Amino acid sequence: MRKLPTASVATTIIIALYFALAWGIAGLQALMSPSFGLDDVWRSEGIFAINRFLNLAPSGLIRFAAFLAAVKATAAAVCVWHLFERLRGRPRIEVLEGALIIVLAVNALGGAAAFFTHSGALIGEQVVSSVLAAIGLALCMIERAREQKLAAADAPDEGALADGSYTPWPLS
């Protein structure tokens, strides 16, 4: 079985490691905080920007902050799981794809709120994470498509006969 180019796999691993560390630390810090990260001025700016559009009550804002912290911690845990599976030699690329889709969704929400509140620094942070997630997602899709193509090439044709001829009717 042919392997993917090393640079593609290495880039995917680096992106998964980045989100495992960055989002894992951010998510765990927010979950361990008494106010779910709202006391950290920089990290909570995105939550407050989103709240300007949602108009949540204080208890709803805390629940929303807890939800985003849990989503970040979960996405980071999935990235760690993918890294362990990759080290074991049995990568399940769809697992990392799911985590990167979650990352893109959260970044899109935060980026839209930062754009409408004219917060340039927050937009920059969202763009960097979104670009990394998009590159990782594209590499995952390429890897999965290549694996499916190789699996289809290795699978025997259902209509092929032992003498090399072909029949359009299924053999049973």
N, C-alpha and C positions, 0 to 999 in steps of 0.2 A: 504494500500500500504506500502510495506516495505521500509525503508530508508537505505541509504548507511551508512557505518560506519562513525562515527563522525570524526575520524582521517583523513579519505580520504577527506571529505568535508572541514575540517579545513585546511588541507594542500593546497587544491585548492584555498581557500579563501586567505590564506597567500601569495601564489604565485601571485595571481591576484593583491593583495594589493602591493606587492613588485614592480611589473612591472608598476602599476598605479603610484606609487610614483617615482621610479627611472627613468623610461623612460619619465614620465610626466614632471618631473623637468628638465631632460636633454633636452627634446624636446622643452619645453617652453623657457629655457635659450637660446638655439640656435636660436629659432625663434625671440626672443626679441633682440638678438645681432645684431649690424649693419652689421656684416659680416657673419651672420648665424652660429656663433659658431667657426669660423676659428681662432678667436683671442685667444681662450682658448687652451693653448698648449696641455694639457692632453686629452681633449675630441676630439680635431681635429686630433690627431695622426692617428686614424683609417681612417679618410677621406683622409688625405694625403697619407697614405699607399695604399689605393684603387686607388688614383689618379696616383700613380706610374705605375699602369698597364693600366689605361684608357687613360692617357696622355691628360687630358682635358685642355683647355685654362683657363685662370683665371676666365672668366665669366662662363664657364662651371663648374668649381670647386665650385664657389659660388652657382650655381643652384643645383649642386649635394648635397652640404651641406644643402641647404634649403629643398631639397626633403627628405633627411634622417631625418632632424629635424621634418618635417611634418609627416613622417611615424612613428617616435617615439611618437609624440604627439597623433597621431590617435590610435596607439596600446594602449597607456595609457588610452585614453578616452574609448576605447572598454572595457578595464579591469574595469574601474570605472562603466561603464554601467552594466557589468556583476555583479559587487558587489551590485549595487542597485537592480537589478532583483533578486539576491540571497536573499537579505534582505526582499524583498516583498514576497518571498516564491514561485516565479515562475522562477527558474533559466533556462536560455536558454544556455545550455552548449556549443552548437555549436558556439556561439558568442565568448566565451573565447577560444575555439579551434582555431578559425580564427586568433585571436590576437596572440596566442602563435605560430602559424605557421609563422606569419609575423616576430615575434621575432627571431625564429630559422633561418629564411632566412637572416635577416639582420646580425645576429651573425655569420652565416656561411660565409657571404661575408667579414665581418670585420675580422673574425678569419683566413680566408685564406690569406688575405692581410697581417695580422700581422705575420703569419707563414712565408710567403715568404720574409718579410723584417726583420725577426729575432728579433721581438719585444716581449720579454718574458712577460713583464708586461701587454701588451695589449692582448696577448693570454690568460693570466690568467683571465682577466676580461671577455673576450668573453666566455671562458669555463664555468665560474660560471653562467653566464646568460643563456648559452645554456643548461646546466644541469638542472637548475631550470625550464626552459621552457619545456624541454623534460619530466621531471617528471610531470609537470602540464598537459601537453598534454596527457601523458599516463593515468593519473587519469581521465581526461575528457573523454577519449575514453572508459575507463572502466565504468564510470558513465552512459554514453550514451548507451552503450551496455546493461547495466543492466536495464535501463529504457525501452528500446525496448523489452527486454525479458519479463519484467513484463507486458508491454502493450499487447504483443502477448498472454501471458497466460490469461489475463483478457478478451480478445476479444472472442466473441462467434465463434465457428467453423461454416463455411458456409454450410457444408454438414450435420450438425447434425440436426436430426429431434426431434420433441417434445417428442416422446416416448423413446428417447435415442439411436435409431438406426442411422445408417449413410448411406448416399447416395452419390455416386461419382459425380452425376450430379448437377449442380448449381440450386438452388431454386430461382424462380423469382416470 
